[in-house]
Amino acid sequence: MLLNLKEDIKPISYIKTNAADMMRYVSDVKNPVVITQNGEAKAVLVDIESYQSIKDAFTLMRLLQLSEKEMERGHSRKAGDVFAEIEKRLG
């Protein structure tokens, strides 16, 4: 997903008058559109599937961070021990 400087950066005034077209563009092309205000980047318009993928990736990264912290605290067990305990409980 490469940023197309001509198509993917738009002022908010353009977004306001062409909202339906912009929604269709991000949905079809899957490129985010950077929205500017007073010449500065202020927001990003992205299709819902891309947004969900980004949220899922951040959630996974957060889980990895939490896991690393737990391991640093010594709150971990060997996989073999865990599976042995599960097998024991299941009979």
PDB file of N, CA, C and O in Angstrom:
ATOM      1  N   MET A   1       0.845  -1.161   0.000  1.00  0.00           N
ATOM      2  CA  MET A   1       0.000   0.000   0.000  1.00  0.00           C
ATOM      3  C   MET A   1       0.897   1.232   0.000  1.00  0.00           C
ATOM      4  O   MET A   1       1.330   1.694   1.056  1.00  0.00           O
ATOM      5  N   LEU A   2       1.169   1.757  -1.180  1.00  0.00           N
ATOM      6  CA  LEU A   2       1.976   2.958  -1.315  1.00  0.00           C
ATOM      7  C   LEU A   2       1.084   4.186  -1.335  1.00  0.00           C
ATOM      8  O   LEU A   2       0.006   4.175  -1.929  1.00  0.00           O
ATOM      9  N   LEU A   3       1.538   5.234  -0.687  1.00  0.00           N
ATOM     10  CA  LEU A   3       0.784   6.473  -0.664  1.00  0.00           C
ATOM     11  C   LEU A   3       0.923   7.182  -1.995  1.00  0.00           C
ATOM     12  O   LEU A   3       2.038   7.447  -2.446  1.00  0.00           O
ATOM     13  N   ASN A   4      -0.192   7.492  -2.626  1.00  0.00           N
ATOM     14  CA  ASN A   4      -0.229   8.231  -3.880  1.00  0.00           C
ATOM     15  C   ASN A   4      -0.441   9.696  -3.503  1.00  0.00           C
ATOM     16  O   ASN A   4      -1.550  10.081  -3.133  1.00  0.00           O
ATOM     17  N   LEU A   5       0.606  10.514  -3.591  1.00  0.00           N
ATOM     18  CA  LEU A   5       0.538  11.886  -3.106  1.00  0.00           C
ATOM     19  C   LEU A   5      -0.569  12.695  -3.771  1.00  0.00           C
ATOM     20  O   LEU A   5      -1.146  13.579  -3.137  1.00  0.00           O
ATOM     21  N   LYS A   6      -0.873  12.416  -5.020  1.00  0.00           N
ATOM     22  CA  LYS A   6      -1.912  13.165  -5.725  1.00  0.00           C
ATOM     23  C   LYS A   6      -3.309  12.736  -5.296  1.00  0.00           C
ATOM     24  O   LYS A   6      -4.199  13.581  -5.191  1.00  0.00           O
ATOM     25  N   GLU A   7      -3.522  11.473  -5.052  1.00  0.00           N
ATOM     26  CA  GLU A   7      -4.856  10.948  -4.751  1.00  0.00           C
ATOM     27  C   GLU A   7      -5.123  10.732  -3.264  1.00  0.00           C
ATOM     28  O   GLU A   7      -6.277  10.762  -2.835  1.00  0.00           O
ATOM     29  N   ASP A   8      -4.084  10.519  -2.483  1.00  0.00           N
ATOM     30  CA  ASP A   8      -4.272  10.065  -1.104  1.00  0.00           C
ATOM     31  C   ASP A   8      -4.063  11.144  -0.042  1.00  0.00           C
ATOM     32  O   ASP A   8      -4.059  10.839   1.151  1.00  0.00           O
ATOM     33  N   ILE A   9      -3.893  12.374  -0.448  1.00  0.00           N
ATOM     34  CA  ILE A   9      -3.821  13.492   0.492  1.00  0.00           C
ATOM     35  C   ILE A   9      -4.830  14.536   0.019  1.00  0.00           C
ATOM     36  O   ILE A   9      -4.716  15.068  -1.085  1.00  0.00           O
ATOM     37  N   LYS A  10      -5.815  14.822   0.864  1.00  0.00           N
ATOM     38  CA  LYS A  10      -6.895  15.730   0.473  1.00  0.00           C
ATOM     39  C   LYS A  10      -7.209  16.702   1.608  1.00  0.00           C
ATOM     40  O   LYS A  10      -7.160  16.329   2.780  1.00  0.00           O
ATOM     41  N   PRO A  11      -7.534  17.955   1.257  1.00  0.00           N
ATOM     42  CA  PRO A  11      -7.968  18.898   2.288  1.00  0.00           C
ATOM     43  C   PRO A  11      -9.373  18.555   2.772  1.00  0.00           C
ATOM     44  O   PRO A  11     -10.161  17.941   2.053  1.00  0.00           O
ATOM     45  N   ILE A  12      -9.664  18.953   3.973  1.00  0.00           N
ATOM     46  CA  ILE A  12     -10.968  18.629   4.552  1.00  0.00           C
ATOM     47  C   ILE A  12     -12.106  19.208   3.722  1.00  0.00           C
ATOM     48  O   ILE A  12     -13.181  18.611   3.659  1.00  0.00           O
ATOM     49  N   SER A  13     -11.897  20.340   3.093  1.00  0.00           N
ATOM     50  CA  SER A  13     -12.954  20.932   2.263  1.00  0.00           C
ATOM     51  C   SER A  13     -13.308  19.994   1.108  1.00  0.00           C
ATOM     52  O   SER A  13     -14.477  19.888   0.735  1.00  0.00           O
ATOM     53  N   TYR A  14     -12.310  19.312   0.540  1.00  0.00           N
ATOM     54  CA  TYR A  14     -12.563  18.357  -0.540  1.00  0.00           C
ATOM     55  C   TYR A  14     -13.343  17.156  -0.005  1.00  0.00           C
ATOM     56  O   TYR A  14     -14.282  16.683  -0.644  1.00  0.00           O
ATOM     57  N   ILE A  15     -12.949  16.672   1.164  1.00  0.00           N
ATOM     58  CA  ILE A  15     -13.626  15.525   1.780  1.00  0.00           C
ATOM     59  C   ILE A  15     -15.098  15.875   2.028  1.00  0.00           C
ATOM     60  O   ILE A  15     -15.983  15.060   1.769  1.00  0.00           O
ATOM     61  N   LYS A  16     -15.354  17.076   2.527  1.00  0.00           N
ATOM     62  CA  LYS A  16     -16.728  17.489   2.819  1.00  0.00           C
ATOM     63  C   LYS A  16     -17.607  17.462   1.572  1.00  0.00           C
ATOM     64  O   LYS A  16     -18.746  16.996   1.626  1.00  0.00           O
ATOM     65  N   THR A  17     -17.091  17.953   0.462  1.00  0.00           N
ATOM     66  CA  THR A  17     -17.916  18.042  -0.749  1.00  0.00           C
ATOM     67  C   THR A  17     -17.926  16.752  -1.557  1.00  0.00           C
ATOM     68  O   THR A  17     -18.758  16.594  -2.451  1.00  0.00           O
ATOM     69  N   ASN A  18     -17.021  15.832  -1.263  1.00  0.00           N
ATOM     70  CA  ASN A  18     -16.924  14.588  -2.036  1.00  0.00           C
ATOM     71  C   ASN A  18     -16.901  13.365  -1.130  1.00  0.00           C
ATOM     72  O   ASN A  18     -16.228  12.378  -1.426  1.00  0.00           O
ATOM     73  N   ALA A  19     -17.630  13.432  -0.035  1.00  0.00           N
ATOM     74  CA  ALA A  19     -17.577  12.364   0.972  1.00  0.00           C
ATOM     75  C   ALA A  19     -17.908  10.991   0.394  1.00  0.00           C
ATOM     76  O   ALA A  19     -17.184  10.030   0.652  1.00  0.00           O
ATOM     77  N   ALA A  20     -18.976  10.880  -0.373  1.00  0.00           N
ATOM     78  CA  ALA A  20     -19.368   9.575  -0.925  1.00  0.00           C
ATOM     79  C   ALA A  20     -18.289   9.029  -1.854  1.00  0.00           C
ATOM     80  O   ALA A  20     -17.975   7.840  -1.808  1.00  0.00           O
ATOM     81  N   ASP A  21     -17.720   9.892  -2.696  1.00  0.00           N
ATOM     82  CA  ASP A  21     -16.642   9.461  -3.595  1.00  0.00           C
ATOM     83  C   ASP A  21     -15.414   9.009  -2.806  1.00  0.00           C
ATOM     84  O   ASP A  21     -14.765   8.028  -3.170  1.00  0.00           O
ATOM     85  N   MET A  22     -15.099   9.722  -1.732  1.00  0.00           N
ATOM     86  CA  MET A  22     -13.926   9.364  -0.928  1.00  0.00           C
ATOM     87  C   MET A  22     -14.140   8.030  -0.214  1.00  0.00           C
ATOM     88  O   MET A  22     -13.221   7.218  -0.106  1.00  0.00           O
ATOM     89  N   MET A  23     -15.365   7.813   0.272  1.00  0.00           N
ATOM     90  CA  MET A  23     -15.675   6.536   0.912  1.00  0.00           C
ATOM     91  C   MET A  23     -15.524   5.389  -0.086  1.00  0.00           C
ATOM     92  O   MET A  23     -14.977   4.335   0.237  1.00  0.00           O
ATOM     93  N   ARG A  24     -16.011   5.612  -1.284  1.00  0.00           N
ATOM     94  CA  ARG A  24     -15.906   4.599  -2.334  1.00  0.00           C
ATOM     95  C   ARG A  24     -14.435   4.355  -2.684  1.00  0.00           C
ATOM     96  O   ARG A  24     -14.020   3.212  -2.875  1.00  0.00           O
ATOM     97  N   TYR A  25     -13.655   5.428  -2.767  1.00  0.00           N
ATOM     98  CA  TYR A  25     -12.228   5.320  -3.112  1.00  0.00           C
ATOM     99  C   TYR A  25     -11.477   4.466  -2.093  1.00  0.00           C
ATOM    100  O   TYR A  25     -10.782   3.522  -2.469  1.00  0.00           O
ATOM    101  N   VAL A  26     -11.612   4.793  -0.801  1.00  0.00           N
ATOM    102  CA  VAL A  26     -10.872   4.015   0.196  1.00  0.00           C
ATOM    103  C   VAL A  26     -11.358   2.578   0.254  1.00  0.00           C
ATOM    104  O   VAL A  26     -10.578   1.670   0.541  1.00  0.00           O
ATOM    105  N   SER A  27     -12.631   2.363  -0.012  1.00  0.00           N
ATOM    106  CA  SER A  27     -13.178   1.010  -0.006  1.00  0.00           C
ATOM    107  C   SER A  27     -12.665   0.192  -1.192  1.00  0.00           C
ATOM    108  O   SER A  27     -12.347  -0.988  -1.044  1.00  0.00           O
ATOM    109  N   ASP A  28     -12.585   0.820  -2.367  1.00  0.00           N
ATOM    110  CA  ASP A  28     -12.151   0.122  -3.580  1.00  0.00           C
ATOM    111  C   ASP A  28     -10.641  -0.034  -3.656  1.00  0.00           C
ATOM    112  O   ASP A  28     -10.138  -1.116  -3.957  1.00  0.00           O
ATOM    113  N   VAL A  29      -9.928   1.035  -3.385  1.00  0.00           N
ATOM    114  CA  VAL A  29      -8.467   1.059  -3.581  1.00  0.00           C
ATOM    115  C   VAL A  29      -7.715   0.511  -2.374  1.00  0.00           C
ATOM    116  O   VAL A  29      -6.595   0.017  -2.505  1.00  0.00           O
ATOM    117  N   LYS A  30      -8.331   0.600  -1.201  1.00  0.00           N
ATOM    118  CA  LYS A  30      -7.731   0.138   0.059  1.00  0.00           C
ATOM    119  C   LYS A  30      -6.540   0.998   0.486  1.00  0.00           C
ATOM    120  O   LYS A  30      -5.716   0.558   1.287  1.00  0.00           O
ATOM    121  N   ASN A  31      -6.445   2.210  -0.040  1.00  0.00           N
ATOM    122  CA  ASN A  31      -5.422   3.148   0.399  1.00  0.00           C
ATOM    123  C   ASN A  31      -6.046   4.111   1.389  1.00  0.00           C
ATOM    124  O   ASN A  31      -7.168   4.572   1.181  1.00  0.00           O
ATOM    125  N   PRO A  32      -5.339   4.421   2.457  1.00  0.00           N
ATOM    126  CA  PRO A  32      -5.855   5.442   3.362  1.00  0.00           C
ATOM    127  C   PRO A  32      -5.725   6.814   2.707  1.00  0.00           C
ATOM    128  O   PRO A  32      -4.844   7.029   1.874  1.00  0.00           O
ATOM    129  N   VAL A  33      -6.593   7.728   3.080  1.00  0.00           N
ATOM    130  CA  VAL A  33      -6.518   9.104   2.593  1.00  0.00           C
ATOM    131  C   VAL A  33      -6.178   9.991   3.785  1.00  0.00           C
ATOM    132  O   VAL A  33      -6.880   9.996   4.796  1.00  0.00           O
ATOM    133  N   VAL A  34      -5.093  10.736   3.644  1.00  0.00           N
ATOM    134  CA  VAL A  34      -4.681  11.678   4.676  1.00  0.00           C
ATOM    135  C   VAL A  34      -5.502  12.953   4.484  1.00  0.00           C
ATOM    136  O   VAL A  34      -5.529  13.527   3.395  1.00  0.00           O
ATOM    137  N   ILE A  35      -6.162  13.382   5.540  1.00  0.00           N
ATOM    138  CA  ILE A  35      -7.004  14.576   5.491  1.00  0.00           C
ATOM    139  C   ILE A  35      -6.232  15.723   6.129  1.00  0.00           C
ATOM    140  O   ILE A  35      -5.765  15.623   7.264  1.00  0.00           O
ATOM    141  N   THR A  36      -6.107  16.817   5.377  1.00  0.00           N
ATOM    142  CA  THR A  36      -5.379  17.974   5.885  1.00  0.00           C
ATOM    143  C   THR A  36      -6.342  19.085   6.283  1.00  0.00           C
ATOM    144  O   THR A  36      -7.455  19.188   5.768  1.00  0.00           O
ATOM    145  N   GLN A  37      -5.883  19.905   7.206  1.00  0.00           N
ATOM    146  CA  GLN A  37      -6.624  21.089   7.620  1.00  0.00           C
ATOM    147  C   GLN A  37      -5.599  22.192   7.826  1.00  0.00           C
ATOM    148  O   GLN A  37      -4.642  22.033   8.583  1.00  0.00           O
ATOM    149  N   ASN A  38      -5.808  23.307   7.147  1.00  0.00           N
ATOM    150  CA  ASN A  38      -4.849  24.420   7.185  1.00  0.00           C
ATOM    151  C   ASN A  38      -3.449  23.957   6.781  1.00  0.00           C
ATOM    152  O   ASN A  38      -2.450  24.421   7.331  1.00  0.00           O
ATOM    153  N   GLY A  39      -3.387  23.042   5.822  1.00  0.00           N
ATOM    154  CA  GLY A  39      -2.111  22.571   5.296  1.00  0.00           C
ATOM    155  C   GLY A  39      -1.399  21.529   6.126  1.00  0.00           C
ATOM    156  O   GLY A  39      -0.302  21.107   5.760  1.00  0.00           O
ATOM    157  N   GLU A  40      -1.986  21.097   7.237  1.00  0.00           N
ATOM    158  CA  GLU A  40      -1.361  20.097   8.101  1.00  0.00           C
ATOM    159  C   GLU A  40      -2.179  18.815   8.109  1.00  0.00           C
ATOM    160  O   GLU A  40      -3.409  18.859   8.088  1.00  0.00           O
ATOM    161  N   ALA A  41      -1.506  17.683   8.140  1.00  0.00           N
ATOM    162  CA  ALA A  41      -2.186  16.391   8.246  1.00  0.00           C
ATOM    163  C   ALA A  41      -2.872  16.312   9.608  1.00  0.00           C
ATOM    164  O   ALA A  41      -2.242  16.529  10.642  1.00  0.00           O
ATOM    165  N   LYS A  42      -4.184  15.994   9.599  1.00  0.00           N
ATOM    166  CA  LYS A  42      -4.945  15.955  10.847  1.00  0.00           C
ATOM    167  C   LYS A  42      -5.633  14.620  11.108  1.00  0.00           C
ATOM    168  O   LYS A  42      -5.876  14.262  12.261  1.00  0.00           O
ATOM    169  N   ALA A  43      -5.952  13.876  10.034  1.00  0.00           N
ATOM    170  CA  ALA A  43      -6.689  12.626  10.224  1.00  0.00           C
ATOM    171  C   ALA A  43      -6.444  11.716   9.027  1.00  0.00           C
ATOM    172  O   ALA A  43      -5.854  12.116   8.023  1.00  0.00           O
ATOM    173  N   VAL A  44      -6.916  10.478   9.166  1.00  0.00           N
ATOM    174  CA  VAL A  44      -6.781   9.500   8.089  1.00  0.00           C
ATOM    175  C   VAL A  44      -8.127   8.808   7.896  1.00  0.00           C
ATOM    176  O   VAL A  44      -8.759   8.368   8.857  1.00  0.00           O
ATOM    177  N   LEU A  45      -8.549   8.722   6.649  1.00  0.00           N
ATOM    178  CA  LEU A  45      -9.771   8.006   6.282  1.00  0.00           C
ATOM    179  C   LEU A  45      -9.359   6.652   5.722  1.00  0.00           C
ATOM    180  O   LEU A  45      -8.588   6.569   4.766  1.00  0.00           O
ATOM    181  N   VAL A  46      -9.889   5.583   6.335  1.00  0.00           N
ATOM    182  CA  VAL A  46      -9.509   4.236   5.895  1.00  0.00           C
ATOM    183  C   VAL A  46     -10.737   3.355   5.837  1.00  0.00           C
ATOM    184  O   VAL A  46     -11.707   3.574   6.562  1.00  0.00           O
ATOM    185  N   ASP A  47     -10.690   2.339   4.955  1.00  0.00           N
ATOM    186  CA  ASP A  47     -11.824   1.421   4.833  1.00  0.00           C
ATOM    187  C   ASP A  47     -11.924   0.555   6.086  1.00  0.00           C
ATOM    188  O   ASP A  47     -10.948   0.382   6.816  1.00  0.00           O
ATOM    189  N   ILE A  48     -13.106   0.020   6.319  1.00  0.00           N
ATOM    190  CA  ILE A  48     -13.398  -0.694   7.561  1.00  0.00           C
ATOM    191  C   ILE A  48     -12.571  -1.976   7.721  1.00  0.00           C
ATOM    192  O   ILE A  48     -12.172  -2.317   8.835  1.00  0.00           O
ATOM    193  N   GLU A  49     -12.312  -2.685   6.621  1.00  0.00           N
ATOM    194  CA  GLU A  49     -11.519  -3.921   6.719  1.00  0.00           C
ATOM    195  C   GLU A  49     -10.081  -3.614   7.139  1.00  0.00           C
ATOM    196  O   GLU A  49      -9.505  -4.318   7.968  1.00  0.00           O
ATOM    197  N   SER A  50      -9.515  -2.564   6.563  1.00  0.00           N
ATOM    198  CA  SER A  50      -8.153  -2.167   6.939  1.00  0.00           C
ATOM    199  C   SER A  50      -8.111  -1.719   8.398  1.00  0.00           C
ATOM    200  O   SER A  50      -7.181  -2.054   9.131  1.00  0.00           O
ATOM    201  N   TYR A  51      -9.115  -0.967   8.807  1.00  0.00           N
ATOM    202  CA  TYR A  51      -9.187  -0.515  10.194  1.00  0.00           C
ATOM    203  C   TYR A  51      -9.245  -1.705  11.150  1.00  0.00           C
ATOM    204  O   TYR A  51      -8.549  -1.722  12.164  1.00  0.00           O
ATOM    205  N   GLN A  52     -10.073  -2.698  10.828  1.00  0.00           N
ATOM    206  CA  GLN A  52     -10.181  -3.885  11.678  1.00  0.00           C
ATOM    207  C   GLN A  52      -8.856  -4.631  11.739  1.00  0.00           C
ATOM    208  O   GLN A  52      -8.462  -5.109  12.803  1.00  0.00           O
ATOM    209  N   SER A  53      -8.167  -4.733  10.612  1.00  0.00           N
ATOM    210  CA  SER A  53      -6.859  -5.397  10.583  1.00  0.00           C
ATOM    211  C   SER A  53      -5.846  -4.673  11.465  1.00  0.00           C
ATOM    212  O   SER A  53      -5.065  -5.304  12.177  1.00  0.00           O
ATOM    213  N   ILE A  54      -5.869  -3.357  11.408  1.00  0.00           N
ATOM    214  CA  ILE A  54      -4.964  -2.555  12.236  1.00  0.00           C
ATOM    215  C   ILE A  54      -5.287  -2.769  13.713  1.00  0.00           C
ATOM    216  O   ILE A  54      -4.384  -2.967  14.526  1.00  0.00           O
ATOM    217  N   LYS A  55      -6.581  -2.730  14.060  1.00  0.00           N
ATOM    218  CA  LYS A  55      -6.981  -2.950  15.456  1.00  0.00           C
ATOM    219  C   LYS A  55      -6.575  -4.341  15.928  1.00  0.00           C
ATOM    220  O   LYS A  55      -6.087  -4.499  17.047  1.00  0.00           O
ATOM    221  N   ASP A  56      -6.773  -5.352  15.080  1.00  0.00           N
ATOM    222  CA  ASP A  56      -6.395  -6.720  15.444  1.00  0.00           C
ATOM    223  C   ASP A  56      -4.888  -6.829  15.669  1.00  0.00           C
ATOM    224  O   ASP A  56      -4.440  -7.492  16.605  1.00  0.00           O
ATOM    225  N   ALA A  57      -4.112  -6.176  14.807  1.00  0.00           N
ATOM    226  CA  ALA A  57      -2.654  -6.214  14.941  1.00  0.00           C
ATOM    227  C   ALA A  57      -2.210  -5.558  16.247  1.00  0.00           C
ATOM    228  O   ALA A  57      -1.332  -6.078  16.935  1.00  0.00           O
ATOM    229  N   PHE A  58      -2.810  -4.424  16.592  1.00  0.00           N
ATOM    230  CA  PHE A  58      -2.468  -3.766  17.856  1.00  0.00           C
ATOM    231  C   PHE A  58      -2.871  -4.605  19.060  1.00  0.00           C
ATOM    232  O   PHE A  58      -2.155  -4.631  20.061  1.00  0.00           O
ATOM    233  N   THR A  59      -4.000  -5.288  18.977  1.00  0.00           N
ATOM    234  CA  THR A  59      -4.427  -6.160  20.069  1.00  0.00           C
ATOM    235  C   THR A  59      -3.423  -7.293  20.265  1.00  0.00           C
ATOM    236  O   THR A  59      -3.048  -7.615  21.392  1.00  0.00           O
ATOM    237  N   LEU A  60      -2.996  -7.890  19.162  1.00  0.00           N
ATOM    238  CA  LEU A  60      -2.003  -8.965  19.246  1.00  0.00           C
ATOM    239  C   LEU A  60      -0.683  -8.448  19.829  1.00  0.00           C
ATOM    240  O   LEU A  60      -0.060  -9.117  20.653  1.00  0.00           O
ATOM    241  N   MET A  61      -0.265  -7.265  19.398  1.00  0.00           N
ATOM    242  CA  MET A  61       0.968  -6.693  19.936  1.00  0.00           C
ATOM    243  C   MET A  61       0.845  -6.445  21.437  1.00  0.00           C
ATOM    244  O   MET A  61       1.795  -6.678  22.185  1.00  0.00           O
ATOM    245  N   ARG A  62      -0.315  -5.975  21.877  1.00  0.00           N
ATOM    246  CA  ARG A  62      -0.535  -5.732  23.305  1.00  0.00           C
ATOM    247  C   ARG A  62      -0.468  -7.043  24.097  1.00  0.00           C
ATOM    248  O   ARG A  62       0.108  -7.088  25.185  1.00  0.00           O
ATOM    249  N   LEU A  63      -1.053  -8.096  23.550  1.00  0.00           N
ATOM    250  CA  LEU A  63      -0.972  -9.403  24.222  1.00  0.00           C
ATOM    251  C   LEU A  63       0.472  -9.887  24.322  1.00  0.00           C
ATOM    252  O   LEU A  63       0.871 -10.459  25.337  1.00  0.00           O
ATOM    253  N   LEU A  64       1.244  -9.660  23.280  1.00  0.00           N
ATOM    254  CA  LEU A  64       2.660 -10.049  23.312  1.00  0.00           C
ATOM    255  C   LEU A  64       3.423  -9.254  24.368  1.00  0.00           C
ATOM    256  O   LEU A  64       4.261  -9.809  25.079  1.00  0.00           O
ATOM    257  N   GLN A  65       3.135  -7.957  24.473  1.00  0.00           N
ATOM    258  CA  GLN A  65       3.776  -7.135  25.499  1.00  0.00           C
ATOM    259  C   GLN A  65       3.440  -7.637  26.895  1.00  0.00           C
ATOM    260  O   GLN A  65       4.317  -7.752  27.751  1.00  0.00           O
ATOM    261  N   LEU A  66       2.168  -7.936  27.117  1.00  0.00           N
ATOM    262  CA  LEU A  66       1.760  -8.446  28.427  1.00  0.00           C
ATOM    263  C   LEU A  66       2.442  -9.772  28.728  1.00  0.00           C
ATOM    264  O   LEU A  66       2.870 -10.011  29.857  1.00  0.00           O
ATOM    265  N   SER A  67       2.542 -10.629  27.727  1.00  0.00           N
ATOM    266  CA  SER A  67       3.204 -11.928  27.907  1.00  0.00           C
ATOM    267  C   SER A  67       4.671 -11.747  28.252  1.00  0.00           C
ATOM    268  O   SER A  67       5.194 -12.438  29.126  1.00  0.00           O
ATOM    269  N   GLU A  68       5.334 -10.833  27.578  1.00  0.00           N
ATOM    270  CA  GLU A  68       6.751 -10.570  27.862  1.00  0.00           C
ATOM    271  C   GLU A  68       6.938 -10.085  29.297  1.00  0.00           C
ATOM    272  O   GLU A  68       7.872 -10.506  29.980  1.00  0.00           O
ATOM    273  N   LYS A  69       6.058  -9.207  29.752  1.00  0.00           N
ATOM    274  CA  LYS A  69       6.151  -8.702  31.124  1.00  0.00           C
ATOM    275  C   LYS A  69       5.947  -9.826  32.134  1.00  0.00           C
ATOM    276  O   LYS A  69       6.651  -9.898  33.141  1.00  0.00           O
ATOM    277  N   GLU A  70       4.990 -10.696  31.864  1.00  0.00           N
ATOM    278  CA  GLU A  70       4.758 -11.825  32.758  1.00  0.00           C
ATOM    279  C   GLU A  70       5.974 -12.747  32.806  1.00  0.00           C
ATOM    280  O   GLU A  70       6.330 -13.250  33.872  1.00  0.00           O
ATOM    281  N   MET A  71       6.602 -12.968  31.676  1.00  0.00           N
ATOM    282  CA  MET A  71       7.805 -13.811  31.646  1.00  0.00           C
ATOM    283  C   MET A  71       8.942 -13.154  32.425  1.00  0.00           C
ATOM    284  O   MET A  71       9.680 -13.832  33.140  1.00  0.00           O
ATOM    285  N   GLU A  72       9.083 -11.828  32.287  1.00  0.00           N
ATOM    286  CA  GLU A  72      10.127 -11.106  33.023  1.00  0.00           C
ATOM    287  C   GLU A  72       9.915 -11.225  34.531  1.00  0.00           C
ATOM    288  O   GLU A  72      10.880 -11.255  35.294  1.00  0.00           O
ATOM    289  N   ARG A  73       8.669 -11.292  34.954  1.00  0.00           N
ATOM    290  CA  ARG A  73       8.336 -11.435  36.380  1.00  0.00           C
ATOM    291  C   ARG A  73       8.476 -12.873  36.862  1.00  0.00           C
ATOM    292  O   ARG A  73       8.321 -13.153  38.050  1.00  0.00           O
ATOM    293  N   GLY A  74       8.765 -13.769  35.948  1.00  0.00           N
ATOM    294  CA  GLY A  74       8.905 -15.170  36.317  1.00  0.00           C
ATOM    295  C   GLY A  74       7.597 -15.925  36.344  1.00  0.00           C
ATOM    296  O   GLY A  74       7.535 -17.031  36.882  1.00  0.00           O
ATOM    297  N   HIS A  75       6.562 -15.362  35.783  1.00  0.00           N
ATOM    298  CA  HIS A  75       5.251 -16.011  35.756  1.00  0.00           C
ATOM    299  C   HIS A  75       5.085 -16.806  34.464  1.00  0.00           C
ATOM    300  O   HIS A  75       4.237 -16.490  33.629  1.00  0.00           O
ATOM    301  N   SER A  76       5.895 -17.825  34.317  1.00  0.00           N
ATOM    302  CA  SER A  76       5.784 -18.684  33.133  1.00  0.00           C
ATOM    303  C   SER A  76       6.062 -20.126  33.526  1.00  0.00           C
ATOM    304  O   SER A  76       6.662 -20.404  34.565  1.00  0.00           O
ATOM    305  N   ARG A  77       5.612 -21.032  32.671  1.00  0.00           N
ATOM    306  CA  ARG A  77       5.838 -22.454  32.898  1.00  0.00           C
ATOM    307  C   ARG A  77       6.242 -23.097  31.592  1.00  0.00           C
ATOM    308  O   ARG A  77       5.935 -22.584  30.515  1.00  0.00           O
ATOM    309  N   LYS A  78       6.922 -24.203  31.684  1.00  0.00           N
ATOM    310  CA  LYS A  78       7.323 -24.939  30.486  1.00  0.00           C
ATOM    311  C   LYS A  78       6.094 -25.558  29.843  1.00  0.00           C
ATOM    312  O   LYS A  78       5.197 -26.042  30.533  1.00  0.00           O
ATOM    313  N   ALA A  79       6.062 -25.537  28.515  1.00  0.00           N
ATOM    314  CA  ALA A  79       4.912 -26.068  27.773  1.00  0.00           C
ATOM    315  C   ALA A  79       4.656 -27.528  28.131  1.00  0.00           C
ATOM    316  O   ALA A  79       3.503 -27.933  28.275  1.00  0.00           O
ATOM    317  N   GLY A  80       5.708 -28.317  28.275  1.00  0.00           N
ATOM    318  CA  GLY A  80       5.549 -29.730  28.623  1.00  0.00           C
ATOM    319  C   GLY A  80       4.833 -29.918  29.952  1.00  0.00           C
ATOM    320  O   GLY A  80       4.005 -30.816  30.103  1.00  0.00           O
ATOM    321  N   ASP A  81       5.159 -29.060  30.915  1.00  0.00           N
ATOM    322  CA  ASP A  81       4.495 -29.130  32.224  1.00  0.00           C
ATOM    323  C   ASP A  81       3.010 -28.797  32.114  1.00  0.00           C
ATOM    324  O   ASP A  81       2.169 -29.447  32.735  1.00  0.00           O
ATOM    325  N   VAL A  82       2.705 -27.792  31.331  1.00  0.00           N
ATOM    326  CA  VAL A  82       1.308 -27.376  31.152  1.00  0.00           C
ATOM    327  C   VAL A  82       0.509 -28.488  30.485  1.00  0.00           C
ATOM    328  O   VAL A  82      -0.586 -28.825  30.935  1.00  0.00           O
ATOM    329  N   PHE A  83       1.057 -29.060  29.408  1.00  0.00           N
ATOM    330  CA  PHE A  83       0.344 -30.133  28.706  1.00  0.00           C
ATOM    331  C   PHE A  83       0.200 -31.381  29.578  1.00  0.00           C
ATOM    332  O   PHE A  83      -0.819 -32.069  29.514  1.00  0.00           O
ATOM    333  N   ALA A  84       1.203 -31.670  30.379  1.00  0.00           N
ATOM    334  CA  ALA A  84       1.118 -32.822  31.287  1.00  0.00           C
ATOM    335  C   ALA A  84      -0.005 -32.611  32.304  1.00  0.00           C
ATOM    336  O   ALA A  84      -0.745 -33.541  32.624  1.00  0.00           O
ATOM    337  N   GLU A  85      -0.125 -31.383  32.806  1.00  0.00           N
ATOM    338  CA  GLU A  85      -1.192 -31.092  33.763  1.00  0.00           C
ATOM    339  C   GLU A  85      -2.566 -31.198  33.097  1.00  0.00           C
ATOM    340  O   GLU A  85      -3.513 -31.691  33.711  1.00  0.00           O
ATOM    341  N   ILE A  86      -2.681 -30.749  31.872  1.00  0.00           N
ATOM    342  CA  ILE A  86      -3.949 -30.848  31.153  1.00  0.00           C
ATOM    343  C   ILE A  86      -4.322 -32.312  30.933  1.00  0.00           C
ATOM    344  O   ILE A  86      -5.471 -32.704  31.141  1.00  0.00           O
ATOM    345  N   GLU A  87      -3.356 -33.108  30.515  1.00  0.00           N
ATOM    346  CA  GLU A  87      -3.611 -34.547  30.289  1.00  0.00           C
ATOM    347  C   GLU A  87      -4.013 -35.227  31.589  1.00  0.00           C
ATOM    348  O   GLU A  87      -4.893 -36.088  31.600  1.00  0.00           O
ATOM    349  N   LYS A  88      -3.375 -34.842  32.676  1.00  0.00           N
ATOM    350  CA  LYS A  88      -3.699 -35.423  33.980  1.00  0.00           C
ATOM    351  C   LYS A  88      -5.142 -35.091  34.378  1.00  0.00           C
ATOM    352  O   LYS A  88      -5.868 -35.952  34.874  1.00  0.00           O
ATOM    353  N   ARG A  89      -5.550 -33.829  34.156  1.00  0.00           N
ATOM    354  CA  ARG A  89      -6.907 -33.407  34.501  1.00  0.00           C
ATOM    355  C   ARG A  89      -7.960 -34.098  33.633  1.00  0.00           C
ATOM    356  O   ARG A  89      -9.054 -34.415  34.100  1.00  0.00           O
ATOM    357  N   LEU A  90      -7.611 -34.326  32.358  1.00  0.00           N
ATOM    358  CA  LEU A  90      -8.551 -34.967  31.445  1.00  0.00           C
ATOM    359  C   LEU A  90      -8.635 -36.477  31.673  1.00  0.00           C
ATOM    360  O   LEU A  90      -9.582 -37.137  31.245  1.00  0.00           O
ATOM    361  N   GLY A  91      -7.663 -36.981  32.330  1.00  0.00           N
ATOM    362  CA  GLY A  91      -7.726 -38.406  32.671  1.00  0.00           C
ATOM    363  C   GLY A  91      -6.973 -39.204  31.698  1.00  0.00           C
ATOM    364  O   GLY A  91      -6.911 -40.428  31.819  1.00  0.00           O
TER     365      GLY A  91
END
